[in-house]
């Protein structure tokens, strides 16, 4: 069981957001050297809509504990400014929590999902 008393879920999401962006940027630098294209490829993948899609893609691969973590992350309070995309934002937060959790606690699992995500046609 993942204990939020040690690190709150919101903190995992904060870290997961940064880790995800670094992963995407590293992926992108091998695809192009054009600055405009790098920026577009990065912003296309570092946003709530794309993260929601990636969560849906990995969901069948999640353990029961990871599914529970994602469920609890989806139930975190949403900032007022995000109400218009609330469902999408909740899914993206769950994705970021998983990334942050794996980064701190299970790098092998994180690497597994990085490689798995690269197989998604939308990621390419």
Secondary structure, 3 states (H helix, E strand, C coil): CCCCCCCCHHHHHHHHHHHHHHHHHHHHHCCCCCHHHHHHHHHHHCCHHHHHHHHHHHHHHCCHHHHHHHHHHHCCCCCHHHHHHHHHHHHHHHHHHHHHHHHHHCHHHHHHHHHHHCCCCCCC
